[in-house]
Amino acid sequence: MVLLRDYRQGDFEELFRIDTDCFQPGIAYSRGELQSYVQRKESFCIIAERAAAESHPSKPEAGLSGTPGGDGSQVEATKVAADSSAGKRKERIAGFVVVELHREGYGHVITLDVRRNFRRHQLGTLLMQAAEERIRKLGGFMMVLETATDNLAALAFYERHHYRILKRLPRYYSHKLDALFLTKRL
């Protein structure tokens, strides 16, 4: 069982570890960068947390009937599959998304991170749906994001979720690796 909820102050260290595990140096955020994005007044962070009663998540279950309410409340629970190594660890956060709402009316996905043992079980989809719904409720009309040109799994994920490549950003990551700028109208 995985619960979607809003970020709480004590979550940061685990989020930082997840980000450094998910992305290579030069793409992963520094501690200061990630902390800045998470704490910005215009940003929100949705956490996917393993339910304490579960040793590890069970089978996949489609759909998401609600999202975190934006007031720190826990609103939704869903089942997500993972390999048995998840039960052996003490990590409670399975993934998270950080989004910044710009005054022009669009949400900018800062990062979407899912622990390796929770990938390919709809958790990224649940987090993106929750983020898109939050932006809609806040009056936003579009989502934007950047991803590395060599991150084929991310590109396939975003394509499945109807994001379109708008342009290439030369040397975006560490002044070496190009990124693609993607958008989706909500």
C-alpha positions in Angstrom: 0.0 0.0 0.0 1.3 3.4 -1.0 -0.1 6.6 0.4 0.1 9.9 -1.5 0.6 12.9 0.8 2.2 16.3 0.9 5.8 16.9 1.9 6.7 17.3 5.6 9.9 18.8 7.1 11.3 15.5 8.2 11.2 14.1 4.7 14.1 16.0 3.1 17.1 13.7 3.8 15.3 10.7 2.3 14.2 12.8 -0.7 17.8 13.8 -1.2 19.0 10.2 -1.0 16.4 9.1 -3.5 17.3 11.9 -6.0 21.0 11.0 -5.8 20.1 7.3 -6.4 17.8 8.1 -9.3 20.1 10.5 -11.2 23.8 10.6 -12.1 26.1 13.4 -10.9 25.5 16.5 -12.9 21.8 15.7 -13.2 20.9 14.9 -9.6 20.3 18.0 -7.5 22.8 19.2 -4.9 21.4 19.3 -1.3 21.0 23.1 -1.5 19.2 23.0 -4.9 16.7 20.3 -3.9 16.0 22.0 -0.6 15.4 25.3 -2.4 12.9 23.8 -4.8 11.1 21.9 -2.1 10.7 24.9 0.2 9.8 27.5 -2.4 6.5 29.2 -1.7 5.3 28.5 -5.3 6.3 24.8 -5.1 4.7 21.7 -3.8 6.0 18.2 -3.3 3.8 15.1 -3.3 5.3 12.1 -1.5 4.4 8.4 -2.2 4.9 6.7 1.2 4.8 3.0 2.0 2.1 2.3 4.5 3.7 1.4 7.9 1.5 -1.8 8.3 2.9 -3.3 5.0 6.2 -5.1 4.9 6.2 -4.3 1.2 3.6 -3.2 -1.4 1.4 -5.9 -2.9 -0.1 -6.2 -6.4 -0.7 -3.3 -8.8 -4.0 -1.6 -8.7 -5.0 0.9 -11.4 -6.4 4.3 -10.9 -6.3 7.2 -8.5 -9.4 8.5 -7.0 -8.0 11.5 -5.2 -4.8 13.5 -4.6 -3.2 15.2 -1.6 -5.3 18.1 -0.8 -2.6 20.8 -0.7 -3.1 21.3 3.0 -0.7 18.7 4.3 -3.5 16.1 4.6 -3.2 12.5 3.5 -5.9 11.8 1.0 -5.2 8.8 -1.1 -4.1 5.2 -0.8 -3.3 2.8 -3.6 -1.5 -0.5 -4.0 1.7 -0.6 -6.0 3.8 -3.7 -6.7 7.5 -3.9 -5.9 10.2 -6.6 -5.6 10.7 -8.3 -2.2 13.8 -6.2 -1.5 11.5 -3.3 -0.6 10.3 -5.2 2.5 13.9 -5.6 3.7 14.7 -1.9 3.7 13.6 0.8 6.2 13.0 3.4 3.6 9.4 4.7 3.9 9.3 7.0 0.8 8.8 5.1 -2.5 8.9 8.3 -4.7 8.1 11.9 -5.0 7.4 14.8 -7.4 8.3 18.4 -7.0 6.4 21.0 -9.0 6.6 24.8 -9.1 3.5 26.8 -10.2 4.5 29.8 -12.2 2.3 32.9 -12.2 1.9 32.6 -15.9 -0.3 29.6 -15.2 1.9 26.5 -15.8 3.4 23.9 -13.6 7.1 23.2 -14.0 8.0 19.6 -12.9 11.3 20.1 -11.1 11.9 16.4 -10.5 10.0 13.1 -10.5 11.9 10.4 -8.6 10.8 6.8 -8.0 13.0 4.3 -6.2 14.2 1.5 -8.5 12.2 -1.2 -6.8 9.0 0.7 -7.3 9.5 1.5 -11.0 7.2 0.0 -13.7 4.4 -0.4 -11.2 2.4 2.8 -12.0 3.9 4.9 -9.1 5.3 7.5 -11.5 2.0 7.7 -13.2 0.1 8.2 -9.9 2.6 11.0 -8.9 2.2 12.8 -12.2 -1.5 12.5 -12.2 -1.6 13.9 -8.7 0.7 16.8 -9.7 -1.3 17.6 -12.8 -4.5 17.6 -10.9 -3.1 19.9 -8.3 -1.9 22.3 -11.0 -5.4 22.2 -12.6 -7.0 23.0 -9.2 -4.7 25.9 -8.8 -5.8 27.3 -12.2 -2.9 26.1 -14.3 -3.3 25.2 -17.9 -0.1 23.4 -18.8 2.8 21.4 -17.4 6.5 21.7 -18.6 9.6 19.8 -17.8 13.1 19.0 -18.9 14.7 15.6 -19.3 18.1 14.4 -20.5 18.2 13.4 -24.2 19.8 10.1 -23.2 17.1 9.2 -20.6 15.1 6.9 -22.9 13.0 5.5 -20.1 11.9 9.0 -19.0 11.2 10.0 -22.6 9.0 6.9 -23.2 7.2 7.6 -19.9 6.4 11.2 -20.8 5.3 10.3 -24.3 2.8 7.8 -22.8 1.5 10.6 -20.7 1.0 12.9 -23.7 4.0 15.2 -23.2 5.4 16.6 -26.4 8.9 17.7 -27.1 9.0 21.4 -27.8 12.7 22.0 -28.2 16.2 20.8 -27.5 18.3 22.6 -24.8 22.0 22.4 -25.7 24.4 21.5 -22.9 21.6 21.9 -20.2 23.1 19.5 -17.7 26.5 20.4 -16.4 27.2 22.3 -19.6 27.7 18.9 -21.3 24.5 17.0 -21.8 21.5 18.2 -23.9 18.0 18.2 -22.5 14.6 18.1 -24.1 11.9 20.6 -23.1 8.5 18.9 -23.0 5.0 20.4 -22.5 1.5 19.1 -21.9 -1.7 21.1 -22.0 -4.0 20.2 -19.1 
